[in-house]
Amino acid sequence: MLGVKPDNGDTSYLPGQYASLGIGYWEKRIDNADDPEAEKRWDKLIRRSYSISSRIFDDYGYLTDENGLDELEFYIVLVPPTSDNIPALTPRLALKKTGDRIYLGPKVAGRYTLNDVQNPKAEIVFFSTGTGEAPHNGMIIDLLRKGHTGPIISAVTVRQNADLGYADKHRELEERYPNYHYVPMPTREEGVPKRYLQDLLRDNDFSEKLGVTLSPETSHVFLCGNPAMIGSPEAIDGKQVFPETVGVVELLVNEGFTLDRRNAPGNIHFEEYW
Ligand SMILES: Cc1cc2nc3c(=O)[nH]c(=O)nc-3n(C[C@H](O)[C@H](O)[C@H](O)COP(=O)(O)OP(=O)(O)OC[C@H]3O[C@@H](n4cnc5c(N)ncnc54)[C@H](O)[C@@H]3O)c2cc1C
């Protein structure tokens, strides 16, 4: 978790939106990876998009009022170098300490928001991988603050339980709001069978374990993080072609859900992190 105080004090955003953070190529990195860009671009800024997260509770234990805060919260994972990619920003960000300055873009952006959720009784599902939970934290709080009475479910896959940055807060939310359910799914935790978010839909977990029936008429599903989990289709010769590995979008489309597009509102909303 990282708090960034904008110089101009403007922390307004719609839950779900993202901002841009930047760090110079000239800055030190935490790993010893040999960054091929660093020499060529040493005086340039590395910029990446980051969803705005939420600390969920304020100092008194109430749900946060994001508009009253003087900083934006981010939830960012350190990306390790691999044989085909030397990450640029996160290994430099990892060395930042309280009080250091970093670049924050002047505008927040994104249409991955709750704009289309108009029915307070609707079933709202959030699926994320890892730090894909970030935008959902603020969206969940927004729904709860507005008195949403329909079921709200947030399911997230991580490698291990220790990777769940906000788990205790989600458990506290579950205690306070009977319509809220948190479903963490570690894939590399001893004794826990490996399951993917797609399996929750295939195995009817929602109706059988949570008693919640999803339907294209009333439900909205929000997907954020790894593009393979999302599995958004490509338009080829006017047809929607889904990726080989079946993602959540394909399973939902088969059930009658539709993708939310700029000029055609739908009930599947997604934000891909790469
Ligand atoms: C709209 C949007 C919002 C985003 N919000 C977040 C956020 O809230 N938190 C966050 O951690 N990242 C977020 N990202 C990803 C972020 O922009 C960077 O891509 C990421 O931090 C890696 O940057 P880098 O320069 O260190 O690595 P890069 O050199 O840019 O490496 C990119 C590679 O890193 C891996 N990667 C990128 N993001 C992640 C991730 N979150 N988890 C695991 N592997 C990853 C992928 O393999 C990707 O191909 C978001 C991306 C977009 C487009």
The ligand as an SDF file (V2000), in Angstrom:
LIG
                    3D

 53 58  0  0  0  0  0  0  0  0999 V2000
   -5.5540    0.7110  -15.8150 C   0  0  0  0  0  0  0  0  0  0  0  0
   -4.4410   -0.0240  -15.0900 C   0  0  0  0  0  0  0  0  0  0  0  0
   -4.4360   -0.0480  -13.7130 C   0  0  0  0  0  0  0  0  0  0  0  0
   -3.4180   -0.7380  -13.0380 C   0  0  0  0  0  0  0  0  0  0  0  0
   -3.4610   -0.7830  -11.6770 N   0  0  0  0  0  0  0  0  0  0  0  0
   -2.5350   -1.5000  -10.9950 C   0  0  0  0  0  0  0  0  0  0  0  0
   -2.5980   -1.5970   -9.5700 C   0  0  0  0  0  0  0  0  0  0  0  0
   -3.4970   -1.0570   -8.9170 O   0  0  0  0  0  0  0  0  0  0  0  0
   -1.6340   -2.3210   -8.9530 N   0  0  0  0  0  0  0  0  0  0  0  0
   -0.6170   -2.9500   -9.6310 C   0  0  0  0  0  0  0  0  0  0  0  0
    0.2320   -3.6100   -8.9810 O   0  0  0  0  0  0  0  0  0  0  0  0
   -0.5380   -2.8630  -10.9740 N   0  0  0  0  0  0  0  0  0  0  0  0
   -1.4440   -2.1340  -11.6790 C   0  0  0  0  0  0  0  0  0  0  0  0
   -1.3570   -2.0140  -13.0490 N   0  0  0  0  0  0  0  0  0  0  0  0
   -0.1320   -2.5130  -13.7200 C   0  0  0  0  0  0  0  0  0  0  0  0
    0.9220   -1.3870  -13.7510 C   0  0  0  0  0  0  0  0  0  0  0  0
    0.5100   -0.3570  -14.6200 O   0  0  0  0  0  0  0  0  0  0  0  0
    2.2980   -1.8620  -14.2210 C   0  0  0  0  0  0  0  0  0  0  0  0
    2.1610   -2.5690  -15.4220 O   0  0  0  0  0  0  0  0  0  0  0  0
    2.9950   -2.7600  -13.2090 C   0  0  0  0  0  0  0  0  0  0  0  0
    3.1640   -2.1030  -11.9520 O   0  0  0  0  0  0  0  0  0  0  0  0
    4.3760   -3.2050  -13.7110 C   0  0  0  0  0  0  0  0  0  0  0  0
    5.1530   -2.0960  -14.0060 O   0  0  0  0  0  0  0  0  0  0  0  0
    6.7180   -2.2350  -14.1780 P   0  0  0  0  0  0  0  0  0  0  0  0
    7.2360   -1.0410  -14.9100 O   0  0  0  0  0  0  0  0  0  0  0  0
    7.3780   -2.5540  -12.8720 O   0  0  0  0  0  0  0  0  0  0  0  0
    6.8480   -3.5170  -15.0870 O   0  0  0  0  0  0  0  0  0  0  0  0
    6.6880   -3.6430  -16.6640 P   0  0  0  0  0  0  0  0  0  0  0  0
    7.9880   -3.6710  -17.3390 O   0  0  0  0  0  0  0  0  0  0  0  0
    5.7140   -2.6620  -17.1680 O   0  0  0  0  0  0  0  0  0  0  0  0
    6.1290   -5.1400  -16.6720 O   0  0  0  0  0  0  0  0  0  0  0  0
    4.8600   -5.4640  -17.1260 C   0  0  0  0  0  0  0  0  0  0  0  0
    4.6780   -6.9480  -16.8180 C   0  0  0  0  0  0  0  0  0  0  0  0
    4.5780   -7.0930  -15.4090 O   0  0  0  0  0  0  0  0  0  0  0  0
    3.5820   -8.0240  -15.0650 C   0  0  0  0  0  0  0  0  0  0  0  0
    2.5750   -7.2850  -14.2430 N   0  0  0  0  0  0  0  0  0  0  0  0
    2.1030   -6.0370  -14.4360 C   0  0  0  0  0  0  0  0  0  0  0  0
    1.2160   -5.6990  -13.4710 N   0  0  0  0  0  0  0  0  0  0  0  0
    1.1580   -6.7450  -12.6450 C   0  0  0  0  0  0  0  0  0  0  0  0
    0.4150   -6.9830  -11.4650 C   0  0  0  0  0  0  0  0  0  0  0  0
   -0.4230   -6.0700  -10.9450 N   0  0  0  0  0  0  0  0  0  0  0  0
    0.5810   -8.1740  -10.8560 N   0  0  0  0  0  0  0  0  0  0  0  0
    1.4360   -9.1070  -11.3540 C   0  0  0  0  0  0  0  0  0  0  0  0
    2.1530   -8.9420  -12.4980 N   0  0  0  0  0  0  0  0  0  0  0  0
    2.0310   -7.7740  -13.1190 C   0  0  0  0  0  0  0  0  0  0  0  0
    2.9920   -8.5360  -16.3810 C   0  0  0  0  0  0  0  0  0  0  0  0
    3.6450   -9.7340  -16.7140 O   0  0  0  0  0  0  0  0  0  0  0  0
    3.3610   -7.4680  -17.3680 C   0  0  0  0  0  0  0  0  0  0  0  0
    3.5090   -7.9750  -18.6690 O   0  0  0  0  0  0  0  0  0  0  0  0
   -2.3820   -1.3700  -13.7530 C   0  0  0  0  0  0  0  0  0  0  0  0
   -2.3910   -1.3180  -15.1580 C   0  0  0  0  0  0  0  0  0  0  0  0
   -3.4110   -0.6660  -15.8100 C   0  0  0  0  0  0  0  0  0  0  0  0
   -3.4100   -0.6430  -17.3280 C   0  0  0  0  0  0  0  0  0  0  0  0
  1  2  1  0
  2  3  1  0
  2 52  2  0
  3  4  2  0
  4  5  1  0
  4 50  1  0
  5  6  2  0
  6  7  1  0
  6 13  1  0
  7  8  2  0
  7  9  1  0
  9 10  1  0
 10 11  2  0
 10 12  1  0
 12 13  2  0
 13 14  1  0
 14 15  1  0
 14 50  1  0
 15 16  1  0
 16 17  1  0
 16 18  1  0
 18 19  1  0
 18 20  1  0
 20 21  1  0
 20 22  1  0
 22 23  1  0
 23 24  1  0
 24 25  2  0
 24 26  1  0
 24 27  1  0
 27 28  1  0
 28 29  2  0
 28 30  1  0
 28 31  1  0
 31 32  1  0
 32 33  1  0
 33 34  1  0
 33 48  1  0
 34 35  1  0
 35 36  1  0
 35 46  1  0
 36 37  1  0
 36 45  1  0
 37 38  2  0
 38 39  1  0
 39 40  1  0
 39 45  2  0
 40 41  1  0
 40 42  2  0
 42 43  1  0
 43 44  2  0
 44 45  1  0
 46 47  1  0
 46 48  1  0
 48 49  1  0
 50 51  2  0
 51 52  1  0
 52 53  1  0
M  END
$$$$
